[in-house]
């Protein structure tokens, strides 16, 4: 049997809760990202892989199917499986002699740090309506509210409460960090320690803290052509200049970014790991590899926002860019708020040790020690398996709601709205035909009790996409039907008011 050295870099834990085929696909994806398996390389046959790793052949087939769905590999009829040729060539890097494991977070960043500035923040409040196709919020009715209240009360009644409140750390609750980091390592391919995590009040606070730790006036921050406006505001408030790079069906255009890097210095690239805001596309495997290579060459920071990693409906999530970073270029942030309820602000930052120390200083400056009671309650919910059980329940419900909304759009508004069924997330990116201007639609819907965006917040400067996000997660299927009928009737009224212009497809 031929000898394939890369088999020695694959580690499978048969006692883990993670399915073997997921572990295998994660291992292979890491080897591709690190340049061990190069573009065009033909993988051994499924029986050969199964024999070397002592697993069932069906496990190998399932793992390769996942990798193909994610874009890492492709198959040729009767020829086998090959590493995608579109992936950049990466020079292999040794990580403590063990390239099969996730990279350890380094002690220092790969880019320079300097002192932060702390400008004022702007406050925005969303309007209220009986029904809303919002930006993509979770449904509190699917959260473990009673269990959360019970654990919160238990912490308050604990005889150790005084000690918990006296020993508040800028990093956040020690127990939650010690419980959560092994889960991130297991399920997201990371290799981070509890002292390399700082707990925050959601992803928004994480972005704010990082903006005022990493940036100084005049720095250039790369964002998508249309990008998360709250993040944009945080970057601008820190004095940064936004450089907008196009986003297509594969995510941020890294070739366009590479061209700009030849002409100017860039301090930070902000990129959602999954479900790019607002269009819901995911950064492709080849662009993940290229983005990290560009960071290594030009020494800029990558802020990877994985705000809704847990909500995927087709295939498992792609491994974060941070899982392949061994040199401290990627700062990884996430949120627990979508698993609980929007008001429960719970997020985290993973970063090298030196940046964590700076973040602790900035957090102390703004006088926010976090919420140790909530953090300890969440730790208990994780320990008891409550978060995992409710997460599965919510995922099933959100998938049904996505399918219900997409079916209605396809069957009843296909003459006016273009969209792609999102593979994950909590919203559909809907592009309205020019004959149906969103500001007018939004005004008509608001009069009937439905809140829908007028689309302006999603427009890049100087453009009018006439598109918006239709959040489906916070509404059950009956509410989606009611909201949709308001939307549809409003649009049909517009159509009827201009019969010579608007013609509905048969």
C-alpha positions as CSV (number, residue, x, y, z in Angstrom):
1,X,0.0,0.0,0.0
2,X,1.5,3.4,-1.0
3,X,2.8,5.6,1.9
4,X,1.1,9.0,2.3
5,X,3.0,11.0,5.0
6,X,0.0,13.4,5.6
7,X,-1.9,10.5,7.2
8,X,0.4,11.0,10.2
9,X,-0.9,14.5,10.6
10,X,-4.6,13.4,11.0
11,X,-5.9,12.9,14.6
12,X,-9.3,11.4,15.3
13,X,-10.8,11.1,18.7
14,X,-13.2,8.2,18.8
15,X,-14.5,9.3,22.2
16,X,-15.5,12.8,21.1
17,X,-19.0,14.0,20.6
18,X,-18.0,15.3,17.1
19,X,-18.7,12.8,14.4
20,X,-15.7,11.0,12.9
21,X,-16.5,12.3,9.4
22,X,-16.6,15.9,10.7
23,X,-13.2,15.4,12.4
24,X,-11.7,13.9,9.3
25,X,-13.0,16.7,7.0
26,X,-11.8,19.3,9.5
27,X,-8.3,17.7,9.6
28,X,-8.1,17.6,5.8
29,X,-9.3,21.2,5.5
30,X,-6.5,22.3,7.9
31,X,-3.9,20.4,5.9
32,X,-5.1,22.1,2.7
33,X,-5.0,25.6,4.4
34,X,-1.5,25.0,5.6
35,X,-0.2,23.9,2.3
36,X,0.5,20.3,3.2
37,X,-2.1,19.2,0.6
38,X,-1.5,21.4,-2.4
39,X,-3.8,22.5,-5.2
40,X,-4.2,19.7,-7.8
41,X,-3.1,17.0,-5.5
42,X,-5.0,13.7,-6.0
43,X,-6.2,12.3,-2.7
44,X,-5.9,8.5,-2.1
45,X,-8.9,6.4,-2.8
46,X,-11.6,6.1,-0.1
47,X,-10.6,2.6,0.7
48,X,-7.0,3.5,1.1
49,X,-7.9,6.4,3.5
50,X,-10.3,4.2,5.4
51,X,-7.6,1.5,5.8
52,X,-4.9,3.9,6.9
53,X,-7.1,5.6,9.5
54,X,-9.0,2.5,10.6
55,X,-12.4,4.0,9.9
56,X,-15.4,2.9,7.9
57,X,-15.3,3.8,4.2
58,X,-18.7,5.5,4.5
59,X,-17.0,7.8,7.0
60,X,-14.4,8.8,4.4
61,X,-17.1,9.3,1.7
62,X,-19.1,11.6,4.0
63,X,-16.0,13.6,4.9
64,X,-15.0,14.1,1.3
65,X,-18.6,15.1,0.4
66,X,-18.5,17.8,3.1
67,X,-15.1,19.1,1.7
68,X,-16.5,19.1,-1.8
69,X,-19.6,21.0,-0.7
70,X,-17.4,23.6,1.0
71,X,-15.2,24.0,-2.1
72,X,-11.9,22.5,-0.8
73,X,-11.9,19.6,-3.2
74,X,-13.6,18.4,-6.4
75,X,-14.2,15.0,-8.0
76,X,-13.5,13.8,-11.5
77,X,-15.7,11.0,-13.0
78,X,-14.0,7.7,-12.3
79,X,-10.7,9.4,-11.5
80,X,-11.0,10.4,-7.8
81,X,-10.8,13.4,-5.6
82,X,-8.5,16.4,-6.1
83,X,-7.6,19.5,-4.1
84,X,-9.3,22.5,-5.7
85,X,-6.9,24.2,-8.2
86,X,-8.3,27.6,-7.4
87,X,-6.7,27.6,-3.9
88,X,-3.5,29.6,-3.6
89,X,-0.2,27.7,-3.1
90,X,0.8,27.9,0.5
91,X,4.2,27.2,1.9
92,X,3.9,24.7,4.8
93,X,4.6,26.0,8.2
94,X,5.7,23.8,11.1
95,X,3.6,24.2,14.3
96,X,5.5,22.5,17.1
97,X,6.0,19.5,14.8
98,X,2.3,18.7,14.7
99,X,0.7,20.0,11.5
100,X,-2.4,17.9,12.0
101,X,-3.6,19.9,15.1
102,X,-5.0,23.4,15.1
103,X,-2.5,26.2,15.3
104,X,-1.8,27.5,18.8
105,X,-2.6,31.1,19.4
106,X,0.7,32.9,19.7
107,X,1.8,35.2,22.5
108,X,2.2,38.2,20.3
109,X,0.4,39.6,17.3
110,X,1.9,39.5,13.8
111,X,1.2,43.3,13.4
112,X,2.3,46.3,15.5
113,X,0.2,47.6,18.4
114,X,-0.1,51.2,19.6
115,X,-2.1,53.2,22.1
116,X,-5.9,53.5,21.5
117,X,-8.1,56.6,21.4
118,X,-11.6,56.6,22.9
119,X,-14.1,58.8,21.0
120,X,-17.8,59.0,21.8
121,X,-20.3,56.5,20.4
122,X,-23.5,57.2,18.6
123,X,-26.8,55.6,19.8
124,X,-29.3,54.2,17.5
125,X,-32.7,52.8,18.4
126,X,-34.8,50.6,16.1
127,X,-38.5,51.5,15.5
128,X,-41.2,49.2,16.8
129,X,-44.0,47.5,14.9
130,X,-46.5,44.6,15.5
131,X,-44.7,42.6,12.8
132,X,-41.2,43.0,11.4
133,X,-38.9,41.5,8.8
134,X,-35.9,42.7,10.8
135,X,-32.2,42.5,10.0
136,X,-32.0,39.0,11.4
137,X,-32.7,38.6,15.1
138,X,-33.2,35.4,17.0
139,X,-36.5,34.5,18.6
140,X,-36.5,34.7,22.5
141,X,-39.4,32.3,22.5
142,X,-37.0,29.5,21.5
143,X,-34.4,30.4,24.2
144,X,-34.1,28.5,27.5
145,X,-35.6,31.4,29.4
146,X,-36.8,29.5,32.4
147,X,-33.6,27.6,32.7
148,X,-31.6,30.8,32.3
149,X,-33.7,32.5,35.1
150,X,-33.2,29.5,37.4
151,X,-29.4,29.4,36.9
152,X,-29.2,33.2,37.3
153,X,-31.1,33.0,40.5
154,X,-29.0,30.2,41.7
155,X,-25.8,32.3,41.2
156,X,-27.4,35.2,43.1
157,X,-28.3,32.9,46.0
158,X,-25.0,31.2,46.1
159,X,-23.0,31.6,49.4
160,X,-20.0,32.3,47.1
161,X,-21.6,35.3,45.4
162,X,-19.6,37.8,47.3
163,X,-16.3,36.2,46.3
164,X,-17.5,36.1,42.6
165,X,-18.3,39.8,42.7
166,X,-15.1,40.7,44.5
167,X,-12.8,38.9,42.0
168,X,-14.2,40.2,38.8
169,X,-11.6,40.0,36.0
170,X,-11.4,42.2,32.9
171,X,-11.2,38.9,31.0
172,X,-14.6,37.8,32.3
173,X,-15.8,34.8,34.3
174,X,-13.0,32.2,34.6
175,X,-15.3,29.2,34.7
176,X,-17.1,30.2,31.4
177,X,-13.8,30.7,29.7
178,X,-12.5,27.4,30.9
179,X,-15.7,25.6,29.7
180,X,-16.1,27.4,26.4
181,X,-12.5,27.4,25.0
182,X,-12.3,23.6,24.8
183,X,-15.6,23.6,22.9
184,X,-14.2,26.1,20.5
185,X,-11.1,24.0,20.1
186,X,-13.2,20.9,19.5
187,X,-15.8,22.2,17.2
188,X,-14.1,25.1,15.4
189,X,-10.6,23.7,14.9
190,X,-9.0,26.3,17.2
191,X,-6.2,25.8,19.8
192,X,-6.8,28.6,22.3
193,X,-6.3,28.9,26.0
194,X,-8.7,30.4,28.5
195,X,-6.3,33.4,29.1
196,X,-6.5,34.2,25.4
197,X,-10.2,34.9,25.6
198,X,-11.9,38.0,26.8
199,X,-15.7,37.9,27.4
200,X,-17.7,40.8,26.1
201,X,-21.3,42.1,26.1
202,X,-21.9,40.7,22.6
203,X,-20.0,41.0,19.3
204,X,-20.8,44.7,19.1
205,X,-18.8,45.5,22.2
206,X,-16.0,43.3,20.9
207,X,-15.8,45.3,17.7
208,X,-15.8,48.6,19.7
209,X,-13.0,47.4,22.1
210,X,-10.9,46.2,19.2
211,X,-11.4,49.4,17.1
212,X,-10.1,51.5,20.0
213,X,-7.2,49.2,20.7
214,X,-5.9,48.5,17.2
215,X,-6.7,51.7,15.3
216,X,-5.4,55.3,15.3
217,X,-6.6,58.3,13.2
218,X,-5.7,57.8,9.6
219,X,-5.5,54.0,9.5
220,X,-7.2,52.2,6.6
221,X,-9.7,49.5,7.4
222,X,-11.0,47.2,4.7
223,X,-14.7,46.4,4.7
224,X,-17.1,45.0,2.2
225,X,-18.7,47.1,-0.5
226,X,-21.7,47.0,1.7
227,X,-20.7,46.1,5.3
228,X,-22.1,45.9,8.8
229,X,-22.9,49.5,9.6
230,X,-22.3,49.3,13.4
231,X,-18.8,48.0,12.7
232,X,-18.3,50.8,10.2
233,X,-19.3,53.3,12.8
234,X,-16.9,51.9,15.4
235,X,-14.0,52.0,12.9
236,X,-14.8,55.6,11.9
237,X,-15.1,56.7,15.5
238,X,-11.6,55.5,16.0
239,X,-10.5,57.8,13.2
240,X,-10.0,55.1,10.6
241,X,-10.7,55.5,6.8
242,X,-12.9,52.8,5.3
243,X,-11.7,51.2,2.1
244,X,-14.6,49.3,0.5
245,X,-13.8,46.1,-1.5
246,X,-16.3,44.3,-3.7
247,X,-18.1,41.3,-2.4
248,X,-19.4,38.6,-4.8
249,X,-20.8,35.1,-4.4
250,X,-17.5,33.9,-2.9
251,X,-17.3,36.7,-0.3
252,X,-14.7,39.5,-0.1
253,X,-12.8,39.9,-3.4
254,X,-9.2,39.1,-2.2
255,X,-7.8,39.7,-5.7
256,X,-9.1,43.3,-5.6
257,X,-7.7,43.5,-2.0
258,X,-4.3,42.3,-3.2
259,X,-4.2,45.0,-5.9
260,X,-4.9,47.7,-3.4
261,X,-2.2,46.4,-1.1
262,X,0.3,47.1,-3.8
263,X,-0.6,50.8,-3.6
264,X,-1.3,51.5,0.0
265,X,-0.9,50.2,3.6
266,X,-3.8,48.6,5.3
267,X,-4.2,48.2,9.0
268,X,-7.2,46.0,9.4
269,X,-9.5,43.8,7.3
270,X,-13.0,43.2,8.8
271,X,-14.6,40.0,7.4
272,X,-17.5,38.0,8.6
273,X,-16.6,34.3,8.6
274,X,-20.1,33.2,7.6
275,X,-23.2,34.8,6.1
276,X,-21.6,38.1,5.0
277,X,-23.8,41.1,6.0
278,X,-26.0,41.9,4.2
279,X,-25.9,39.4,1.3
280,X,-25.5,36.2,3.4
281,X,-22.7,34.8,1.2
282,X,-19.8,33.0,2.9
283,X,-16.1,33.6,2.3
284,X,-14.9,30.7,0.1
285,X,-12.1,28.3,1.1
286,X,-9.6,29.7,-1.5
287,X,-10.2,33.2,-0.4
288,X,-9.8,32.3,3.3
289,X,-6.4,30.9,2.4
290,X,-5.5,33.9,0.2
291,X,-6.6,36.5,2.8
292,X,-4.4,34.9,5.5
293,X,-1.4,34.8,3.1
294,X,-1.9,38.5,2.3
295,X,-1.9,39.3,6.0
296,X,1.4,37.4,6.4
297,X,2.9,39.3,3.5
298,X,1.7,42.8,4.4
299,X,1.3,42.5,8.2
300,X,-2.2,43.7,8.6
301,X,-4.8,42.4,11.2
302,X,-7.8,40.3,10.2
303,X,-10.9,40.8,12.4
304,X,-12.9,37.6,11.8
305,X,-16.5,38.1,12.9
306,X,-18.2,34.7,13.3
307,X,-21.4,36.1,14.9
308,X,-23.7,33.2,13.8
309,X,-21.5,30.2,13.4
310,X,-24.2,27.9,14.9
311,X,-26.9,28.5,12.3
312,X,-26.2,26.5,9.2
313,X,-28.9,24.5,7.4
314,X,-27.1,22.8,4.5
315,X,-23.7,21.7,5.5
316,X,-21.4,22.1,8.5
317,X,-19.8,25.5,8.9
318,X,-16.4,26.2,7.3
319,X,-13.5,26.3,9.8
320,X,-12.6,29.8,10.8
321,X,-9.6,31.5,9.3
322,X,-8.3,31.7,12.9
323,X,-7.9,27.9,12.9
324,X,-5.0,28.2,10.4
325,X,-3.3,31.2,11.9
326,X,-0.1,30.4,13.7
327,X,1.4,33.8,13.7
328,X,-1.1,36.1,15.4
329,X,-2.8,37.9,12.5
330,X,-6.4,36.9,13.1
331,X,-8.6,38.2,15.9
332,X,-11.6,36.0,16.2
333,X,-14.9,37.2,17.7
334,X,-18.3,35.5,18.3
335,X,-21.5,35.9,20.1
336,X,-23.8,33.8,22.4
337,X,-26.6,36.4,22.3
338,X,-28.3,34.6,19.3
339,X,-28.5,31.4,21.4
340,X,-30.2,33.2,24.2
341,X,-32.1,36.4,23.4
342,X,-31.0,39.7,22.0
343,X,-30.9,41.5,25.3
344,X,-28.5,38.9,26.8
345,X,-25.3,40.5,25.5
346,X,-22.8,37.7,25.6
347,X,-19.8,37.5,23.2
348,X,-16.0,36.9,23.2
349,X,-12.7,37.9,21.6
350,X,-9.9,35.4,21.0
351,X,-6.5,37.0,20.4
352,X,-2.8,36.6,21.1
353,X,-1.6,37.3,24.7
354,X,-0.2,40.8,24.1
355,X,-3.4,42.1,22.4
356,X,-5.5,40.6,25.3
357,X,-3.5,42.6,27.7
358,X,-4.2,45.8,25.8
359,X,-7.9,45.0,25.6
360,X,-8.0,44.5,29.3
361,X,-6.6,48.0,29.8
362,X,-9.1,49.6,27.4
363,X,-11.9,47.7,29.2
364,X,-10.8,49.1,32.5
365,X,-10.7,52.6,31.0
366,X,-14.4,52.4,30.1
367,X,-15.3,51.0,33.5
368,X,-17.1,47.9,32.2
369,X,-16.2,44.7,34.1
370,X,-18.8,42.7,32.3
371,X,-21.6,40.7,33.9
372,X,-20.1,38.0,36.1
373,X,-23.5,36.7,37.3
374,X,-24.8,36.3,33.7
375,X,-21.5,34.8,32.6
376,X,-21.6,32.2,35.4
377,X,-25.2,31.4,34.6
378,X,-24.3,30.8,31.0
379,X,-21.4,28.5,32.1
380,X,-23.9,26.4,34.1
381,X,-26.3,26.2,31.1
382,X,-23.4,24.9,29.0
383,X,-22.3,22.4,31.6
384,X,-25.8,21.0,31.9
385,X,-26.1,20.7,28.1
386,X,-29.1,23.1,28.1
387,X,-27.5,25.4,25.4
388,X,-26.8,22.5,23.1
389,X,-30.4,21.1,23.4
390,X,-32.1,24.4,22.8
391,X,-29.6,25.2,20.1
392,X,-30.7,22.1,18.1
393,X,-34.4,23.0,18.7
394,X,-33.9,26.5,17.5
395,X,-31.9,25.4,14.4
396,X,-34.7,23.1,13.3
397,X,-37.3,25.9,13.8
398,X,-35.2,28.5,11.9
399,X,-34.7,26.1,9.0
400,X,-38.5,25.7,8.8
401,X,-39.0,29.4,8.9
402,X,-36.4,30.0,6.2
403,X,-38.0,27.5,3.9
404,X,-41.5,28.9,4.5
405,X,-40.5,32.5,3.7
406,X,-38.5,31.4,0.6
407,X,-41.4,29.3,-0.7
408,X,-43.7,32.3,-0.4
409,X,-41.3,34.6,-2.1
410,X,-40.8,32.1,-4.9
411,X,-44.4,31.3,-5.5
412,X,-46.0,34.7,-5.0
413,X,-43.4,37.5,-5.5
414,X,-41.1,36.0,-8.1
415,X,-42.2,38.7,-10.6
416,X,-40.8,41.4,-8.3
417,X,-38.1,39.9,-6.0
418,X,-34.8,38.1,-6.7
419,X,-33.1,36.1,-4.0
420,X,-31.0,33.1,-3.2
421,X,-32.0,30.6,-0.4
422,X,-29.4,31.3,2.3
423,X,-27.5,28.3,3.5
424,X,-27.5,29.7,7.0
425,X,-28.1,32.7,9.1
426,X,-31.4,34.4,10.0
427,X,-32.3,36.6,7.0
428,X,-32.9,36.4,3.2
429,X,-31.2,39.0,1.0
430,X,-34.0,40.2,-1.2
431,X,-33.3,42.3,-4.3
432,X,-36.5,44.2,-5.5
433,X,-37.0,45.1,-9.1
434,X,-36.5,48.8,-9.9
435,X,-40.3,49.2,-10.5
436,X,-40.8,48.6,-6.8
437,X,-38.8,51.2,-4.8
438,X,-38.2,50.0,-1.3
439,X,-38.8,53.4,0.4
440,X,-42.4,53.3,-0.9
441,X,-42.9,49.7,0.0
442,X,-41.6,50.3,3.5
443,X,-44.0,53.3,4.0
444,X,-47.0,51.3,2.8
445,X,-46.1,48.3,5.0
446,X,-45.6,50.5,8.0
447,X,-49.1,51.9,7.7
448,X,-50.4,48.3,7.9
449,X,-48.3,47.3,10.9
450,X,-45.3,45.7,9.2
451,X,-41.8,47.0,9.7
452,X,-39.4,46.5,6.7
453,X,-36.2,48.3,5.9
454,X,-36.3,51.0,3.1
455,X,-32.9,49.5,2.0
456,X,-30.9,52.7,2.5
457,X,-28.6,51.3,5.2
458,X,-27.4,48.5,2.8
459,X,-26.5,50.8,0.0
460,X,-22.8,51.5,-0.7
461,X,-22.0,55.2,-1.0
462,X,-23.5,56.6,-4.2
463,X,-25.5,53.6,-5.1
464,X,-29.1,52.3,-4.7
465,X,-29.3,48.5,-4.6
466,X,-33.0,48.6,-3.8
467,X,-32.5,45.5,-1.6
468,X,-32.9,44.6,2.0
469,X,-32.6,41.7,4.5
470,X,-35.8,39.9,5.4
471,X,-35.2,38.5,8.8
472,X,-37.3,35.3,9.3
473,X,-35.9,33.9,12.6
474,X,-37.9,36.1,15.0
475,X,-41.2,35.2,13.4
476,X,-43.0,31.8,13.5
477,X,-44.5,30.5,10.3
478,X,-47.9,32.0,11.0
479,X,-46.4,35.4,11.7
480,X,-44.3,35.1,8.5
481,X,-47.4,34.4,6.5
482,X,-49.2,37.4,7.9
483,X,-46.2,39.7,7.4
484,X,-45.7,38.4,3.9
485,X,-49.3,39.1,3.0
486,X,-48.9,42.7,4.1
487,X,-45.7,43.0,2.0
488,X,-47.4,41.3,-1.0
489,X,-50.6,43.4,-0.8
490,X,-48.5,46.6,-0.5
491,X,-46.6,45.7,-3.6
492,X,-49.7,44.7,-5.6
493,X,-51.3,48.1,-4.7
494,X,-48.2,49.8,-6.1
495,X,-48.5,47.7,-9.2
496,X,-52.2,48.5,-9.6
497,X,-51.5,52.2,-9.2
498,X,-49.2,52.2,-12.3
499,X,-50.8,49.6,-14.6
500,X,-48.9,50.8,-17.7
501,X,-45.5,50.3,-16.1
502,X,-45.8,47.2,-14.0
503,X,-46.7,43.9,-15.6
504,X,-46.8,40.7,-13.4
505,X,-45.4,37.5,-14.9
506,X,-48.0,34.9,-15.6
